[in-house]
Amino acid sequence: MRAFALAAAATAVNAEVYFKEDFNSGADEWTQSTWKGSEMGEMESCAPEVQVDEDNKALCTKKDARFYGASKSFDTFSNKGKKLIVQFTVKQEKDIECGGGYVKLGPKMEDAKKFGDPTEYNIMFGPDKCGYTKKTHVIFNYNGKNVEKTTALDYKQEVGETQLYRLTLDSDNSVKVDVGGEELYKGEMEKDWDLLEPKEIRDPDEKKPSDWADEAMMDDPKAEKPKDWVEEDQKEIPDADAKQPEDWDEEEDGEWEAPMKPNSDYKGPWKAEQIANPDYKGPWEAKLIANPKYKADDNLYLYKEFGFIGFDLWQVKSGSIYDDVIITDDEKEADKLVEDWKKLNAAEKEKKEVEAKKTAEKAAAEAKDKKDDTTKDDLDDVDADDDADDDQDL
């Protein structure tokens, strides 16, 4: 029991928070990127409209149709043999239309002002949307190549609500994604990212047998073309009702020929009826063999250096709010921020419900006023007609 307690204490001591940012001191320590020149917007400190903690600040985008880049460095570390947790919150005040809300983590940069799309990174994680294309990105860099998950994760961002994103990368090469406190994905890097060469490939030396039948249907060998079938060369026939013009001069005009007209009996090219192929074996594939290029890697998860975190974004519509960023190997530290998010998210949903109720009540009142006005106009028209009838009677 004492040994267990000591082990637990050692684990608690070894737990680390590599980076934590709540933006309550502003955004001055974040370096604004200039890599896109005049197309860049500045990510600014702001106070969200809905708050559960007094004087809470966050990082915001405020100009439409801009590139955004802001990063902050920290003491470098490696996740060797450890769990890595990346967590942050995003809120879209309005429909972003086309743009990202993700973070990038990578090795120390030489010049943070040049941070942008060309910058090398280790991990990219978070929501992205452009029109009907929506996803939650999880991209790992492996041997210099940025590799997206083979099947996209659902987009879970709702306008007007702060969403919580957590990525957990473990030393057994497992990956877990939680959005809104709920598990969105759990799996393995090797299975769900094309980081390595496939274990097996089709044998390049194997050839399809010459007698392999890969057509499910075939022409009925017993079918015969009807004797009265009109062929392609009879698609048009001379018009039997046509008559030679009276002023036709064979010496000057040559021998007269009746014009052609569509043949009503023409049915198109004849084709034999299709029947099931008795020799059909299905699509042919070469057998699988071990891929000589495949090389297992137990350290897919491992990055020798993390030294910065940043937002590298393009947004058609601004109004994004980022907050409560943490990089740690301790789930308990990340969980502390989850409780804060739950309170904020509940307050935002309540605000949306109140606004929706007010909008519905206003629409109902306007509809009632319009109906009352229409009824009044109709009554006025009736009174006018009655007055006109009385005048006629006089």
Buried (B, 14 or more C-beta within 10 A) or exposed (E): EEEEEEEEEEEEEEBEEBBBBBBEEEBEEBBBBBBBEEEBBBBBBBEBEBBBEEEBBBBBBBEBBBBBBBBBBBEEBEBEEBBBBBBBBBBBBEEBEBBBBBBBBBBEBEEBEBBBEEBEBBBBBBBBBBEEEBBBBBBBBBEEEBBBBEEBBEBBBBEBBBBBBBBBBBBEBBBBBBBBBEEBBEBEBBEBBEBBEEEEBEEEEEEEEEEEBEEEEBEEEEEEEEEEBBEEEEEEBEEEEEEEEEEEEEEEEEEEEEEEEEEEEBEEEEEEEEEEBEEEEEEEEEEEEEBEEEEEBEEBBBBEEBBBBBBBBBBBBBBBBBBBBBBBBBBEBBEEBBEBBBEBBEBBBEBBEEEEEEEEEEEEEEEEEEEEEEEEEEEEEEEEEEEEEEEEEE
